[in-house]
Amino acid sequence: MHKFTVSKIIKKLFQIFLFSFIVLNNAASEITYKEILKDPTNLELNLQYAKEQEEKKNYKSTIATLERLSTIYSDNLDLKLYLLSISLRIDSKERTKSILNDIKKSPKLTNDLRAKIETIDEALLKQSKQDKSGDWARYVDIGTNFFQENNVNTVSDTKTFYISDSLSNYAADTVYKDDYQDTFIRTGAFKKLSDTSSINFNLGKSYTRQNNDKPKENDLRSLFVNYNKQLNKNFVSTYYSLNEYNYIHEADFVVHSLTLEDRYNFKPNQNILISGNVGLTEYRTNETFGTVDDKNNQSSGLGLGYEYFFSGLHHVKLKLGFNDYNARVDTYGYENSFKTITYTNNFKSINVSLSRSINNNIYDKADSFIKAGVIRDDEITTDALSIYGNFDGMIKSNRLNFLKNIYYSYSHSEIQSESNILNYDYNKDINKFGLTKRIMF
């Protein structure tokens, strides 16, 4: 959830002041606290120590060092800006207010920096009022996503498929490439329940339409609820989602999903992830789709993951697990195992993510309508590049205020499916570009 809180201010502050931070040369070896005690006024040595402690997420040591240096070198504006960024990161409101007031008194503060400091000060004041009142922060998202896909009908690599054990060809007018888009509106709210807990939810409606072929066209209604609670080094999150798909040319269905995840911070820059999930999918029969409820299924699964943060700007995440889909008719039930690796980095206001996921699906029973006697076994590999962020960092004057709270996203996915039944051997590429405008009220 994007909101105007300390975490968002931190990102904005990094965008504003990154050019002002002092560049530190890499030391040949890590500086010890003993060395600092021997030479407490050495600016270069102490800054290197502060930077090393920051990378370890030992923010108390970083703060203490920078506060001492700011007292000794009271005219050094860069030091105060660095101290401000750390104070914001650890959500220390009273200290941050004091640092802001100190920075405002600096004779070296330019008009541009002064305006940005005032913006941060106003944001802290706004958040403080929200925290005291305990009010819900409400919003409306309006947006659209554009897709380009080169194999919209999932045509096999051989351009052939089995049906009732016989090999057939696709129709001559089968559509391969297609463009489609979805337009959505979503309204929601979030609230800080205490210093260690929060809740948020949203309701949405979207419309997906295609330019050529029509299998993906649908109207979607959705509900999402999330509750978070911190317990010592554990950050526990519960997610519930309800998605109702009303297809124009295919069968309608509803998906319920409930996930419980625990993120255990066993080291300052490392987390262990443990998750469990259950789900329910229900198809709706009608005159056209009389037996589609054979696909109705219940699912359950477990996941185990690991996160490593190289710094506050980039990290890597590994996760593996399994899911079991128990369908009404066994030919639609299957066991899934998955492995994913994701690397995320932040370049100023731009977030970049690279990921690979491998899913293995083994079905419970052979489908005689496709190929009797052969139990389907798939391996699906998805490689993805994602770029996302907002335009807030581009706002340099009031004339660009219309860009505020506009979020963008771009992704490119390459999907390769290998199966023991050639119907499900295929490749496809998908490009997606999205824009979302958030209105707070």
C-alpha positions as CSV (number, residue, x, y, z in Angstrom):
1,M,0.0,0.0,0.0
2,H,1.3,3.4,-0.9
3,K,0.7,6.0,1.8
4,F,2.2,9.3,3.0
5,T,4.0,7.9,6.1
6,V,7.5,7.8,7.4
7,S,8.4,4.9,5.1
8,K,7.3,6.9,2.0
9,I,9.1,10.0,3.3
10,I,12.3,8.0,3.6
11,K,12.1,7.0,-0.1
12,K,11.4,10.6,-1.1
13,L,14.2,11.9,1.1
14,F,16.7,9.5,-0.6
15,Q,15.6,10.9,-4.0
16,I,16.1,14.5,-2.8
17,F,19.3,14.2,-0.9
18,L,21.2,11.4,-2.5
19,F,23.4,13.9,-4.3
20,S,24.2,15.6,-1.0
21,F,25.4,12.6,0.9
22,I,29.2,12.4,1.4
23,V,30.9,9.8,-0.8
24,L,32.8,7.4,1.4
25,N,35.9,5.5,0.2
26,N,35.8,1.7,0.8
27,A,38.1,0.9,3.7
28,A,40.5,-2.0,3.4
29,S,39.1,-3.5,6.6
30,E,36.1,-2.8,8.9
31,I,36.6,0.0,11.4
32,T,36.2,-1.0,15.0
33,Y,34.6,1.0,17.8
34,K,38.0,1.0,19.5
35,E,39.5,3.0,16.6
36,I,36.6,5.5,17.0
37,L,37.3,6.0,20.7
38,K,41.0,6.7,19.9
39,D,40.2,9.4,17.3
40,P,36.6,10.6,18.0
41,T,36.9,13.8,15.9
42,N,38.3,12.3,12.7
43,L,35.6,13.1,10.2
44,E,36.6,10.6,7.5
45,L,37.1,7.7,10.0
46,N,33.9,8.3,11.8
47,L,31.8,8.7,8.6
48,Q,33.2,5.4,7.4
49,Y,32.3,3.8,10.7
50,A,28.7,5.3,10.5
51,K,28.3,4.0,6.9
52,E,29.4,0.4,7.9
53,Q,27.0,0.4,10.8
54,E,24.2,1.6,8.5
55,E,24.9,-1.2,6.1
56,K,24.6,-3.7,9.0
57,K,21.3,-1.9,10.0
58,N,22.9,-1.0,13.4
59,Y,21.1,2.3,13.3
60,K,21.6,3.2,16.9
61,S,25.4,3.2,16.4
62,T,25.0,5.2,13.2
63,I,22.8,7.8,14.9
64,A,25.1,8.1,17.9
65,T,28.1,8.7,15.6
66,L,26.4,11.2,13.4
67,E,24.9,13.1,16.3
68,R,28.4,13.5,17.8
69,L,29.9,14.6,14.5
70,S,27.0,17.1,13.9
71,T,27.8,18.7,17.3
72,I,31.5,18.9,16.5
73,Y,31.0,20.0,12.9
74,S,27.9,22.1,13.4
75,D,28.2,23.9,10.1
76,N,28.3,20.7,8.0
77,L,24.9,20.5,6.3
78,D,25.6,17.2,4.6
79,L,26.1,15.6,8.0
80,K,22.7,16.8,9.2
81,L,21.0,15.6,6.1
82,Y,22.6,12.2,6.5
83,L,21.5,12.1,10.1
84,L,18.0,13.1,9.0
85,S,17.8,10.2,6.6
86,I,18.7,7.7,9.3
87,S,16.3,9.2,11.8
88,L,13.5,8.9,9.3
89,R,14.4,5.3,8.5
90,I,14.0,4.2,12.1
91,D,10.8,6.2,12.5
92,S,12.1,8.4,15.3
93,K,9.6,11.3,15.2
94,E,10.8,13.4,18.1
95,R,14.5,13.2,17.0
96,T,13.5,13.9,13.4
97,K,11.6,17.1,14.4
98,S,14.7,18.3,16.3
99,I,17.0,17.6,13.3
100,L,14.6,19.3,10.9
101,N,14.5,22.4,13.1
102,D,18.3,22.4,13.3
103,I,18.6,22.1,9.5
104,K,16.2,25.0,9.0
105,K,18.7,27.3,10.8
106,S,21.6,26.4,8.6
107,P,22.8,29.4,6.5
108,K,23.8,27.0,3.7
109,L,20.3,25.8,3.1
110,T,19.2,26.8,-0.4
111,N,15.6,27.8,-1.2
112,D,15.1,24.5,-3.1
113,L,16.3,22.4,-0.1
114,R,14.3,24.6,2.3
115,A,11.1,23.9,0.3
116,K,11.8,20.1,0.4
117,I,12.5,20.2,4.1
118,E,9.2,22.0,4.6
119,T,7.5,19.3,2.6
120,I,8.9,16.6,4.9
121,D,8.0,18.6,8.0
122,E,4.4,18.9,6.8
123,A,4.3,15.2,6.0
124,L,5.4,14.3,9.5
125,L,2.8,16.7,11.0
126,K,0.1,15.1,8.9
127,Q,1.1,11.6,9.9
128,S,1.3,12.7,13.6
129,K,-2.3,13.9,13.4
130,Q,-3.4,10.7,11.8
131,D,-1.7,8.6,14.5
132,K,-3.3,10.6,17.2
133,S,-6.8,10.6,15.8
134,G,-6.7,6.9,14.7
135,D,-8.7,7.8,11.7
136,W,-8.8,5.6,8.6
137,A,-6.8,6.9,5.7
138,R,-9.0,6.4,2.6
139,Y,-8.2,6.4,-1.1
140,V,-9.4,5.7,-4.6
141,D,-7.2,4.2,-7.3
142,I,-8.1,4.7,-11.0
143,G,-5.9,3.0,-13.6
144,T,-5.4,1.0,-16.7
145,N,-3.0,-1.8,-17.9
146,F,-2.0,-2.5,-21.5
147,F,-0.9,-6.0,-22.5
148,Q,0.8,-7.4,-25.6
149,E,1.0,-11.2,-25.9
150,N,2.4,-13.2,-28.8
151,N,0.6,-16.5,-28.0
152,V,-2.8,-15.4,-26.6
153,N,-4.4,-18.8,-27.2
154,T,-1.5,-20.9,-25.8
155,V,-0.8,-22.7,-29.1
156,S,1.7,-25.6,-28.8
157,D,5.1,-25.3,-30.3
158,T,4.3,-28.0,-32.8
159,K,1.0,-26.2,-33.8
160,T,-0.8,-29.5,-33.1
161,F,-2.7,-31.0,-30.2
162,Y,-4.3,-34.2,-29.0
163,I,-8.1,-34.6,-28.6
164,S,-9.5,-38.1,-27.8
165,D,-6.0,-39.6,-28.5
166,S,-6.0,-38.2,-32.1
167,L,-3.6,-35.6,-33.3
168,S,-5.2,-32.5,-34.7
169,N,-4.3,-29.1,-36.1
170,Y,-5.4,-25.7,-34.9
171,A,-7.9,-23.8,-37.0
172,A,-6.6,-21.7,-39.8
173,D,-8.0,-18.5,-38.2
174,T,-6.4,-19.1,-34.8
175,V,-5.2,-15.8,-33.3
176,Y,-1.6,-15.8,-32.1
177,K,-0.7,-12.2,-31.2
178,D,-3.1,-9.9,-29.5
179,D,-3.4,-6.7,-27.5
180,Y,-5.7,-6.2,-24.6
181,Q,-6.2,-3.9,-21.8
182,D,-8.0,-3.7,-18.4
183,T,-9.4,-0.6,-16.8
184,F,-10.0,-0.6,-13.1
185,I,-11.3,1.4,-10.1
186,R,-10.4,0.4,-6.6
187,T,-11.3,2.0,-3.2
188,G,-9.8,1.2,0.1
189,A,-8.6,2.3,3.5
190,F,-5.8,1.6,5.9
191,K,-5.4,2.2,9.6
192,K,-2.6,2.0,12.2
193,L,-4.2,0.1,15.1
194,S,-1.2,0.3,17.4
195,D,2.6,0.8,17.2
196,T,2.9,-2.9,16.2
197,S,-0.3,-3.6,14.1
198,S,-2.2,-2.3,11.1
199,I,-5.0,-3.2,8.8
200,N,-6.0,-2.4,5.3
201,F,-8.6,-3.4,2.7
202,N,-9.9,-2.5,-0.7
203,L,-12.7,-3.3,-3.1
204,G,-12.2,-3.3,-6.8
205,K,-13.9,-3.6,-10.2
206,S,-12.0,-4.1,-13.5
207,Y,-12.9,-4.6,-17.2
208,T,-10.6,-6.6,-19.5
209,R,-11.2,-6.3,-23.3
210,Q,-9.2,-7.6,-26.3
211,N,-8.6,-6.2,-29.8
212,N,-8.8,-9.4,-31.8
213,D,-9.5,-12.7,-30.1
214,K,-11.8,-12.8,-27.1
215,P,-10.9,-15.6,-24.5
216,K,-9.5,-13.2,-21.9
217,E,-12.4,-10.7,-21.9
218,N,-14.0,-10.5,-18.4
219,D,-15.3,-8.3,-15.7
220,L,-13.7,-8.8,-12.3
221,R,-14.9,-7.9,-8.8
222,S,-12.4,-8.2,-6.0
223,L,-12.1,-7.8,-2.2
224,F,-8.7,-7.8,-0.4
225,V,-8.1,-7.6,3.4
226,N,-4.7,-7.5,5.1
227,Y,-3.8,-7.5,8.8
228,N,-0.2,-7.1,10.1
229,K,1.2,-7.6,13.6
230,Q,4.7,-7.4,14.9
231,L,5.7,-9.7,17.7
232,N,9.3,-9.2,18.8
233,K,11.3,-10.3,15.7
234,N,8.3,-11.8,14.0
235,F,6.2,-9.8,11.5
236,V,3.0,-11.7,10.9
237,S,0.6,-11.0,8.0
238,T,-2.8,-12.4,7.1
239,Y,-4.2,-11.9,3.7
240,Y,-7.7,-12.7,2.4
241,S,-8.8,-12.2,-1.2
242,L,-12.0,-12.8,-3.1
243,N,-12.0,-12.6,-6.9
244,E,-15.2,-13.1,-8.9
245,Y,-14.4,-13.5,-12.7
246,N,-17.4,-13.0,-15.0
247,Y,-16.1,-14.0,-18.5
248,I,-17.9,-12.9,-21.6
249,H,-16.9,-16.0,-23.7
250,E,-15.8,-18.5,-21.1
251,A,-17.1,-20.0,-17.9
252,D,-17.4,-17.8,-14.8
253,F,-15.7,-18.7,-11.5
254,V,-15.0,-17.4,-8.0
255,V,-11.7,-17.8,-6.1
256,H,-11.3,-17.4,-2.4
257,S,-7.8,-17.4,-0.9
258,L,-6.4,-17.1,2.7
259,T,-2.7,-16.8,3.4
260,L,-0.8,-16.6,6.7
261,E,2.8,-15.5,6.5
262,D,5.5,-15.0,9.2
263,R,8.6,-13.0,8.5
264,Y,11.2,-13.8,11.2
265,N,14.1,-11.2,11.4
266,F,16.8,-13.5,12.7
267,K,19.6,-11.1,11.7
268,P,19.5,-7.3,11.0
269,N,19.6,-7.8,7.3
270,Q,18.1,-11.3,6.9
271,N,14.6,-12.8,7.2
272,I,13.2,-16.3,7.2
273,L,9.7,-16.6,5.6
274,I,7.1,-19.2,6.5
275,S,3.7,-19.2,4.9
276,G,0.6,-21.4,4.7
277,N,-2.4,-20.9,2.4
278,V,-5.8,-22.4,1.6
279,G,-8.1,-21.7,-1.3
280,L,-11.4,-22.5,-2.9
281,T,-12.4,-22.2,-6.6
282,E,-16.0,-22.5,-7.7
283,Y,-17.1,-22.6,-11.3
284,R,-20.6,-21.6,-12.4
285,T,-22.6,-23.9,-14.7
286,N,-25.1,-22.8,-17.3
287,E,-26.6,-24.0,-20.5
288,T,-23.4,-23.5,-22.4
289,F,-21.0,-24.8,-19.7
290,G,-23.0,-27.6,-18.1
291,T,-20.1,-29.6,-16.6
292,V,-17.6,-26.9,-15.8
293,D,-18.1,-27.4,-12.1
294,D,-16.0,-30.6,-12.5
295,K,-13.1,-28.1,-12.1
296,N,-14.2,-27.0,-8.7
297,N,-11.3,-27.4,-6.3
298,Q,-10.0,-26.9,-2.8
299,S,-6.3,-26.0,-2.4
300,S,-3.8,-25.9,0.4
301,G,0.0,-25.2,0.5
302,L,3.1,-24.3,2.4
303,G,6.0,-22.1,1.5
304,L,9.5,-21.4,3.0
305,G,11.7,-18.5,2.0
306,Y,14.8,-16.4,2.8
307,E,15.5,-12.7,2.3
308,Y,18.9,-11.0,2.3
309,F,19.2,-7.2,2.3
310,F,22.5,-6.0,0.9
311,S,21.4,-2.5,1.9
312,G,18.2,-0.5,2.2
313,L,18.1,-0.2,-1.6
314,H,18.4,-3.8,-2.8
315,H,17.8,-7.3,-1.7
316,V,17.3,-10.9,-2.9
317,K,14.5,-13.3,-2.0
318,L,14.4,-17.1,-2.4
319,K,11.2,-19.2,-1.9
320,L,10.1,-22.7,-2.4
321,G,7.0,-24.7,-1.5
322,F,4.1,-26.8,-2.7
323,N,0.4,-26.7,-3.2
324,D,-2.2,-29.4,-3.6
325,Y,-5.3,-28.8,-5.7
326,N,-8.1,-31.4,-4.9
327,A,-10.6,-31.1,-7.7
328,R,-14.2,-32.5,-7.9
329,V,-13.0,-34.6,-10.9
330,D,-9.5,-36.0,-10.5
331,T,-8.4,-35.1,-14.1
332,Y,-8.4,-31.4,-13.0
333,G,-6.6,-32.0,-9.7
334,Y,-2.9,-31.8,-9.4
335,E,0.1,-31.3,-7.1
336,N,2.3,-28.2,-7.6
337,S,5.8,-27.6,-6.4
338,F,7.5,-24.2,-7.0
339,K,10.9,-22.4,-6.7
340,T,11.4,-18.7,-7.1
341,I,14.3,-16.2,-6.9
342,T,13.8,-12.5,-7.0
343,Y,16.3,-9.6,-7.0
344,T,15.0,-6.1,-6.4
345,N,17.0,-2.8,-6.6
346,N,16.0,0.8,-6.2
347,F,17.6,3.4,-8.5
348,K,16.5,6.7,-7.0
349,S,12.7,6.7,-7.7
350,I,12.8,3.7,-10.0
351,N,12.4,0.1,-8.7
352,V,13.7,-2.8,-10.8
353,S,13.0,-6.4,-10.1
354,L,14.3,-9.6,-11.8
355,S,12.7,-12.9,-11.1
356,R,12.6,-16.6,-12.2
357,S,10.0,-19.0,-11.1
358,I,9.7,-22.8,-11.9
359,N,6.5,-24.6,-11.3
360,N,6.1,-28.4,-11.6
361,N,2.5,-29.7,-11.9
362,I,1.7,-33.4,-11.8
363,Y,-2.0,-34.2,-12.3
364,D,-3.9,-36.8,-10.3
365,K,-5.4,-38.7,-13.2
366,A,-5.1,-39.0,-17.0
367,D,-7.6,-37.0,-19.0
368,S,-9.2,-39.3,-21.6
369,F,-10.7,-36.4,-23.5
370,I,-7.1,-35.3,-24.3
371,K,-4.9,-38.5,-24.2
372,A,-5.9,-41.6,-22.3
373,G,-3.3,-43.4,-20.2
374,V,-1.0,-40.4,-19.9
375,I,-0.9,-38.5,-16.7
376,R,-0.1,-34.9,-17.4
377,D,3.3,-33.6,-16.1
378,D,4.3,-29.9,-16.7
379,E,7.3,-27.8,-15.9
380,I,6.6,-24.0,-16.4
381,T,9.5,-21.6,-16.2
382,T,8.7,-17.8,-16.1
383,D,11.4,-15.2,-16.3
384,A,10.3,-11.6,-15.6
385,L,11.7,-8.1,-15.6
386,S,9.6,-5.5,-13.7
387,I,10.1,-1.7,-13.5
388,Y,7.8,0.3,-11.2
389,G,7.6,3.5,-9.2
390,N,5.9,6.9,-9.2
391,F,6.4,10.3,-10.7
392,D,6.7,12.3,-7.5
393,G,10.5,12.6,-7.9
394,M,9.9,14.5,-11.2
395,I,7.9,17.3,-9.5
396,K,10.1,20.3,-9.6
397,S,7.5,23.0,-9.7
398,N,3.8,23.5,-9.1
399,R,3.1,23.1,-12.8
400,L,3.9,19.4,-12.4
401,N,1.7,18.7,-9.4
402,F,-0.7,16.8,-11.6
403,L,2.0,14.0,-11.6
404,K,1.7,13.6,-7.8
405,N,0.5,10.1,-6.7
406,I,0.7,8.7,-10.2
407,Y,2.3,5.2,-10.2
408,Y,3.7,3.4,-13.2
409,S,4.7,-0.2,-13.9
410,Y,6.2,-2.1,-16.8
411,S,6.9,-5.8,-17.0
412,H,8.2,-8.3,-19.6
413,S,7.6,-12.0,-19.0
414,E,8.9,-15.0,-20.9
415,I,7.0,-18.2,-20.2
416,Q,8.2,-21.6,-21.3
417,S,6.1,-24.7,-20.7
418,E,7.4,-28.2,-21.1
419,S,5.0,-31.1,-20.8
420,N,4.7,-34.9,-21.5
421,I,1.6,-34.0,-23.6
422,L,2.4,-31.8,-26.5
423,N,-0.8,-29.8,-26.1
424,Y,0.9,-28.0,-23.2
425,D,4.3,-27.5,-24.8
426,Y,4.3,-23.8,-25.6
427,N,6.2,-20.5,-25.3
428,K,4.8,-17.0,-24.9
429,D,6.0,-13.4,-24.2
430,I,3.9,-10.8,-22.4
431,N,4.5,-7.1,-22.1
432,K,2.5,-5.1,-19.7
433,F,2.4,-1.3,-19.0
434,G,0.3,0.3,-16.3
435,L,-0.6,3.7,-14.9
436,T,-2.5,4.3,-11.6
437,K,-3.7,7.6,-10.1
438,R,-4.3,7.5,-6.3
439,I,-6.7,10.1,-4.8
440,M,-6.5,10.4,-1.0
441,F,-9.5,11.6,1.0
